[in-house]
Amino acid sequence: MALASEQAPGRLLVIACGALAREIVWLQKLNGWEHMDLQCLDAELHNRPKLIADKLAAKIEQNRQHYKNIFVAYADCGSGGAIDTLLAKEGIERLPGAHCYSFFAGEERFTQMAAAELGSFYLTDFLVEHFDRLVIRGLKLDRHPELRDQYFAHYTSLVYLSQRQDAELVEQARAAAEFLDLNFRHEHSGYGDLETGLQEQILKLV
């Protein structure tokens, strides 16, 4: 989506993880969020979380002159608090939680799920669809299959938190669990705090 040529006080810029792009665009159309613009960072940062804060800082700096209202559609995402340190300095809010699994499920529900079944590896719609690229090739399991048991030695289950109701994705997630030699469980979460968090930011523009 194109940037405004001048600062747009009546518009909201959402800077998001590329893994959330489709979900955010769909929610924008569903809810009629006409005053929202979206820019995304590379979803590959999922495997390199220590780089996220610096990438966010550059994106914020790039857009400060164009947008009065900026919101970050990331959780902590393994940054070790670096994202929160940056956003506190910038006066910008983000989505709640430690990772996308918790804001999709909702903090309370995710905490209950995690406590009930320790050792769970979580996938979202995006991660199921890109499991080969982000997990198998991203972790070099295609070239070094022996690494699978090292990386996932402490996991017992794969939990698929689905946003869409899609039987094909459920089967793909099940196949991912089989590949990792983990038990499989499917929990439908919908869009959770991603939708409510964005809605709250839109309402602040009114």
Helices and strands as residue ranges (DSSP letters): E 12-17, G 18-20, H 21-31, E 36-41, G 43-47, G 49-51, H 52-63, E 69-73, H 82-90, E 93-94, H 100-105, H 107-116, E 120-123, H 125-129, H 131-131, I 132-137, H 147-151, E 157-162, H 167-180, E 183-188, H 192-203
